[in-house]
Every structure is written in structure tokens, then in C-alpha cells.
Amino acid sequence: MPPFQPVTPSDFCPARAAPTRRQPH
């Protein structure tokens, strides 16, 4: 997976910080 993905501030959630958010692996 890419090192960083351009996401919106509201959708900005680190997989380690908030695994509850939907994350495109």
C-alpha cells in the first residue's frame, strides 16, 4: 500500500490510531 493517501481532514484517520474507520488497503 502507498506510504500516504490524499484524504479529506474528516476522513483522515491513521490505521493505527483509528482502525474503526474504513481504510482502502
C-alpha positions in Angstrom: 0.0 0.0 0.0 1.1 3.6 -0.7 3.0 5.5 2.0 0.4 8.2 2.0 -3.0 8.7 0.5 -4.6 12.2 -0.2 -7.7 12.2 2.1 -10.0 14.8 3.5 -9.5 16.2 7.0 -12.7 14.5 8.1 -11.6 11.2 6.6 -8.1 11.5 7.8 -7.6 8.6 10.2 -4.4 6.6 10.7 -5.0 2.8 10.6 -3.1 2.6 13.9 -4.9 5.4 15.6 -8.4 4.6 14.4 -8.8 1.1 12.8 -12.5 1.6 13.0 -12.5 3.9 10.0 -12.9 2.4 6.6 -9.4 2.1 5.0 -8.7 1.1 1.4 -6.0 -1.5 2.0 
